[in-house]
Amino acid sequence: MFLEERLSFITNKLNEKNRVNVSDLSEQLKVSEVTIRKDLKELEDRKIAIRTHGGAIKVKEHVLENPIDNKILDNIGLKKIIAKKARKYLRDDITIFLDAGTTTRMLIEYISKLKNVMVITYDLDIATLLSKYNSINTYLLGGYIEKKTRTSLSIEGFQNLSSFHGDICFIGTDAFDDEYVYSTSENKGKIKNMMIVNSEISILLCDSTKYGKTGLYSFYKSKNFDYFISDKKIEGLSNV
């Protein structure tokens, strides 16, 4: 196998698992461990990997906040799959913390069929859509409006949220790894964390394209969610 073929193979493994082991790669590629170490050095020089004792880890991509209108159609098929899986946790007569975002928005189709439900959110678009249904009571957290994401973020909204308690929360994110779930801002991260802490059941909704990325602010540990729902299995996390 040529150098670029080996590098492509190793890069794919890094994308799948975030880390690789020298001895495993040596066996899989039928080359010496010395060769693998040289390959990992090449990937490190290309800023694809960071070498560790006995292997390497993937260089994580640091996500930035994208305008909401740019995100609506991103991976829409995957988001629908996630929402369909998550619907089994919905029922009548509950209070739901619904995080901002285009993945959590997909749940509106199923929430709209419920009776006597309270939804608490800081997403203006979600609140507007839910307000059309007589059976859904919607509470929009107050504060200044972040125009890029059309969300309400402020210390006042956070303080209001601290007095609410929910039966369940559905949390989205732009980035997560084996350890943490990340937010692109501290204020948003604090609101997400408060929703989790004040809920009986916490569920992370996140498509697999966001795995292995990081953000500015980590707001919760990945494995501490009660349930993790994605479009496909993520090794090391408890998928539904």
C-alpha angles and dihedrals in degrees: 000000000000124000097257091048090053092046091051091050092049092046090053090051090050090051091051100044107011091233141052136200124224096221093047092050091047090056095043095048096037094232133116123276088242089061092048091052090052089050091051090050088054091051090049090052088052089051092241097113142019115220119234135178104295097000144352142273130221120262102243122229114235108222125218128206112270124202111267093238089059093052101047095086097034110118090341092163092056092048091053090052090052094048091049090054092047096052093082089072092058123094141155123280100029139122115235129197103209115193121218119263147081095274095053088045089066089069091068090083089063099033090055090066094058129095129229096002129155117208120193116195143149094212112106095202093050092048092050093050093047092048089071092070119081093203093058123076110203128200117192115201111233132237142089118329119245100213098202093060100019091232131138110238127171144113089261092059091047091051091049090050092053090068095053126087122197137198092221141000130206111204128191131193143183094221141022140158138180091291112031147018114225140210129200092229137034094230093052091045092053092051092049091049092049091051089053095046093048096049130087091217126028123199127185115210113194136144119233095247089075094057116113095023128112136209139204095267131033110210105174143007114260095226094049094073114102090227136012118202122190137151091257139012117288110202113241096020127094102247124193 
